[in-house]
Amino acid sequence: VTRSERSPVARIAVDLLGGDAAPAVVVDGALRACEADPALVLILVGPRPVAEAVVSALPPGDRHRIVTRVVDQVVSMADAPSRGMRTDTTVRSAVAAVVEGTADGMVSAGASGAAVTAAVHGFGRLPKIRRPALAATLPAQSGPVVLLDLGANTEAHAGVLVQHSALGAAYAQIVHGIAEPRVALLSNGTEAGKGDRPRRSAAATLDARRVLPHGARFVGNVEGYDVPLGGRADVVVTDGFTGNVLLKGVEGAYALAAGRAAVAAPGVPRAAALLGVGGLVVICHGNADGTDLASGIGLAAHLHRIGAVSRLAAAAPDRIEVPG
Amino acid sequence: VTRSERSPVARIAVDLLGGDAAPAVVVDGALRACEADPALVLILVGPRPVAEAVVSALPPGDRHRIVTRVVDQVVSMADAPSRGMRTDTTVRSAVAAVVEGTADGMVSAGASGAAVTAAVHGFGRLPKIRRPALAATLPAQSGPVVLLDLGANTEAHAGVLVQHSALGAAYAQIVHGIAEPRVALLSNGTEAGKGDRPRRSAAATLDARRVLPHGARFVGNVEGYDVPLGGRADVVVTDGFTGNVLLKGVEGAYALAAGRAAVAAPGVPRAAALLGVGGLVVICHGNADGTDLASGIGLAAHLHRIGAVSRLAAAAPDRIEVPG
């Protein structure tokens, strides 16, 4: 919990070099975010000329809201995630800004693997949490649906699915105010016994043991259509490979239904919160545009203002046991 | 290759008791299929009164096109797939009708696990094929996209992904007339090295060895949105768990975009062909309606008329080696 947690000011570190169309889209996103939120302070992490482009585009009275943290190297999508551990990369420096207390949270549209690695090393994992999870919220007709993991881990593991069920339930309570979230596992059928081995094992644990935060309950399996349509679960848990494929498939379907060949589609979140680490991280889609970056920065500011990280740390881990 | 393969007549066995809303939707689907295709003969597999409902609803001049194969037991969604091996079930009897030569192919909207088990036992697998795959075709703007597996196997395995790549490529050539299909693995990013271990291993094999039918080529990874949007691959290969989740997610997104809470959506196929077994099997969605059943019967008739099963057997397996 930082000094400013109850303050309306939110100081968000932004990775200027993360994303397919960086730095242009990040500059655009930073400007949009500043315009939308007068209490926002941005720590721009990257090359000085890029940061100065943001400063010079702001009205003079707003320029004090920009802090520059000069870093010139980037982790590209083609690099191994371990490159995120290099202290000279923008994503690692953005994490360091939070660790040092000069930022309240960070946002990157760079390679998610590098961001996750940097976050785990910089912030550490929450107690008992084996792997962090990327969580996004889809606005279904019946209310928000929290979907996780979206790619922090690609291998399915029963114990991790159980932990992510608890983290997702706590996130739904804290961020969306759903007092009694219904938690489901994503599977290839709703009948008990559907799914591969990790899914069946996780379901058995969630059925048998109290591993979810108080108020949350496990409702069994849901299927792919329950994520966009909602109604059957408030939190849908899967491995990062399947979650990533599903979210992008839903996104493509919305785009096609709207008659566009572009992938950005209303109804699909373009920013995800990293749950299970001891700091505030929001990761945007690699092909994010300025609007997406601004919404990611806005999400980070909101999560900071409600104290999401410390409340998640307080709510979830005590109840999570690690099976398997 | 059956006697009638070059004939326009197609004799399709239909599981009267398969599907969430059976037998009513199957009766409806059978009637629609007969009306749409004058050269269709249906072998209705199930209780005699249900079959008689179809016969009595047909014009007298068409009633000779219905053959009844009386079976009174069903495999429910809640049963283990091995129940599909019981000779007294409708799905098993429908397979037997094809094995005996009284039908050219079969259609069921029952539990896919039971249908797959019955088909493997009744028809056998094609040479060198370890596991069959369920394949469906999505009508993307740029042309058809064949997606497999949709749930015949829920565990990802590199060798199976490679075999399914070859089967999917042959299916695109034979059924959709795509001479040089682009084959891709579904992953959580397009960069080389993305995906879990089975995906990375399968990509290495597809890159290094000639395992696809002549004309087909491996184009690397695609992401979730490439399935509904098309354009990057003609054949998209994944494990049955992920494929099932993705197809249903796309379906839900289309339904939501169309302002409906129903899951049936235009643009998403509701019938899939079982590839890799020595007989013709089409499996419809468990919540199929009469229109879906009719389209599944129509797909089976079409696959029979183009000799799909024998051509798949001739095209794919000779080139498939089994890594891992």
HADDOCK unambig.tbl for C-alpha pairs under 7 A between the chains (distance, minus, plus):
assign (segid A and resid 78 and name CA) (segid B and resid 191 and name CA) 6.28 0.50 0.50
assign (segid A and resid 154 and name CA) (segid B and resid 195 and name CA) 6.61 0.50 0.50
assign (segid A and resid 154 and name CA) (segid B and resid 196 and name CA) 5.55 0.50 0.50
assign (segid A and resid 155 and name CA) (segid B and resid 196 and name CA) 6.16 0.50 0.50
assign (segid A and resid 187 and name CA) (segid B and resid 245 and name CA) 6.81 0.50 0.50
assign (segid A and resid 188 and name CA) (segid B and resid 241 and name CA) 5.81 0.50 0.50
assign (segid A and resid 188 and name CA) (segid B and resid 244 and name CA) 5.69 0.50 0.50
assign (segid A and resid 188 and name CA) (segid B and resid 245 and name CA) 5.94 0.50 0.50
assign (segid A and resid 191 and name CA) (segid B and resid 78 and name CA) 6.39 0.50 0.50
assign (segid A and resid 195 and name CA) (segid B and resid 154 and name CA) 6.63 0.50 0.50
assign (segid A and resid 195 and name CA) (segid B and resid 241 and name CA) 6.99 0.50 0.50
assign (segid A and resid 196 and name CA) (segid B and resid 154 and name CA) 5.58 0.50 0.50
assign (segid A and resid 196 and name CA) (segid B and resid 155 and name CA) 6.18 0.50 0.50
assign (segid A and resid 223 and name CA) (segid B and resid 245 and name CA) 6.26 0.50 0.50
assign (segid A and resid 223 and name CA) (segid B and resid 248 and name CA) 6.87 0.50 0.50
assign (segid A and resid 224 and name CA) (segid B and resid 245 and name CA) 4.40 0.50 0.50
assign (segid A and resid 224 and name CA) (segid B and resid 246 and name CA) 6.20 0.50 0.50
assign (segid A and resid 224 and name CA) (segid B and resid 248 and name CA) 4.50 0.50 0.50
assign (segid A and resid 224 and name CA) (segid B and resid 249 and name CA) 4.08 0.50 0.50
assign (segid A and resid 225 and name CA) (segid B and resid 248 and name CA) 4.85 0.50 0.50
assign (segid A and resid 225 and name CA) (segid B and resid 249 and name CA) 4.32 0.50 0.50
assign (segid A and resid 225 and name CA) (segid B and resid 251 and name CA) 6.27 0.50 0.50
assign (segid A and resid 225 and name CA) (segid B and resid 252 and name CA) 4.12 0.50 0.50
assign (segid A and resid 226 and name CA) (segid B and resid 252 and name CA) 6.98 0.50 0.50
assign (segid A and resid 227 and name CA) (segid B and resid 249 and name CA) 6.78 0.50 0.50
assign (segid A and resid 228 and name CA) (segid B and resid 249 and name CA) 6.76 0.50 0.50
assign (segid A and resid 228 and name CA) (segid B and resid 252 and name CA) 5.74 0.50 0.50
assign (segid A and resid 228 and name CA) (segid B and resid 253 and name CA) 5.52 0.50 0.50
assign (segid A and resid 229 and name CA) (segid B and resid 252 and name CA) 5.86 0.50 0.50
assign (segid A and resid 229 and name CA) (segid B and resid 256 and name CA) 6.30 0.50 0.50
assign (segid A and resid 229 and name CA) (segid B and resid 261 and name CA) 6.82 0.50 0.50
assign (segid A and resid 241 and name CA) (segid B and resid 188 and name CA) 5.80 0.50 0.50
assign (segid A and resid 241 and name CA) (segid B and resid 195 and name CA) 6.98 0.50 0.50
assign (segid A and resid 242 and name CA) (segid B and resid 242 and name CA) 5.60 0.50 0.50
assign (segid A and resid 244 and name CA) (segid B and resid 188 and name CA) 5.68 0.50 0.50
assign (segid A and resid 245 and name CA) (segid B and resid 187 and name CA) 6.80 0.50 0.50
assign (segid A and resid 245 and name CA) (segid B and resid 188 and name CA) 5.94 0.50 0.50
assign (segid A and resid 245 and name CA) (segid B and resid 223 and name CA) 6.25 0.50 0.50
assign (segid A and resid 245 and name CA) (segid B and resid 224 and name CA) 4.40 0.50 0.50
assign (segid A and resid 245 and name CA) (segid B and resid 246 and name CA) 6.75 0.50 0.50
assign (segid A and resid 246 and name CA) (segid B and resid 224 and name CA) 6.20 0.50 0.50
assign (segid A and resid 246 and name CA) (segid B and resid 245 and name CA) 6.75 0.50 0.50
assign (segid A and resid 246 and name CA) (segid B and resid 246 and name CA) 5.06 0.50 0.50
assign (segid A and resid 246 and name CA) (segid B and resid 249 and name CA) 6.22 0.50 0.50
assign (segid A and resid 248 and name CA) (segid B and resid 223 and name CA) 6.86 0.50 0.50
assign (segid A and resid 248 and name CA) (segid B and resid 224 and name CA) 4.50 0.50 0.50
assign (segid A and resid 248 and name CA) (segid B and resid 225 and name CA) 4.85 0.50 0.50
assign (segid A and resid 249 and name CA) (segid B and resid 224 and name CA) 4.07 0.50 0.50
assign (segid A and resid 249 and name CA) (segid B and resid 225 and name CA) 4.30 0.50 0.50
assign (segid A and resid 249 and name CA) (segid B and resid 227 and name CA) 6.78 0.50 0.50
assign (segid A and resid 249 and name CA) (segid B and resid 228 and name CA) 6.76 0.50 0.50
assign (segid A and resid 249 and name CA) (segid B and resid 246 and name CA) 6.24 0.50 0.50
assign (segid A and resid 249 and name CA) (segid B and resid 249 and name CA) 6.85 0.50 0.50
assign (segid A and resid 249 and name CA) (segid B and resid 250 and name CA) 5.80 0.50 0.50
assign (segid A and resid 250 and name CA) (segid B and resid 249 and name CA) 5.79 0.50 0.50
assign (segid A and resid 250 and name CA) (segid B and resid 250 and name CA) 5.07 0.50 0.50
assign (segid A and resid 250 and name CA) (segid B and resid 253 and name CA) 5.55 0.50 0.50
assign (segid A and resid 251 and name CA) (segid B and resid 225 and name CA) 6.25 0.50 0.50
assign (segid A and resid 252 and name CA) (segid B and resid 225 and name CA) 4.11 0.50 0.50
assign (segid A and resid 252 and name CA) (segid B and resid 226 and name CA) 6.98 0.50 0.50
assign (segid A and resid 252 and name CA) (segid B and resid 228 and name CA) 5.75 0.50 0.50
assign (segid A and resid 252 and name CA) (segid B and resid 229 and name CA) 5.86 0.50 0.50
assign (segid A and resid 253 and name CA) (segid B and resid 228 and name CA) 5.53 0.50 0.50
assign (segid A and resid 253 and name CA) (segid B and resid 250 and name CA) 5.55 0.50 0.50
assign (segid A and resid 253 and name CA) (segid B and resid 253 and name CA) 5.97 0.50 0.50
assign (segid A and resid 253 and name CA) (segid B and resid 254 and name CA) 6.08 0.50 0.50
assign (segid A and resid 254 and name CA) (segid B and resid 253 and name CA) 6.07 0.50 0.50
assign (segid A and resid 254 and name CA) (segid B and resid 254 and name CA) 6.58 0.50 0.50
assign (segid A and resid 254 and name CA) (segid B and resid 257 and name CA) 6.44 0.50 0.50
assign (segid A and resid 256 and name CA) (segid B and resid 229 and name CA) 6.31 0.50 0.50
assign (segid A and resid 257 and name CA) (segid B and resid 254 and name CA) 6.44 0.50 0.50
assign (segid A and resid 257 and name CA) (segid B and resid 257 and name CA) 6.37 0.50 0.50
assign (segid A and resid 261 and name CA) (segid B and resid 229 and name CA) 6.78 0.50 0.50
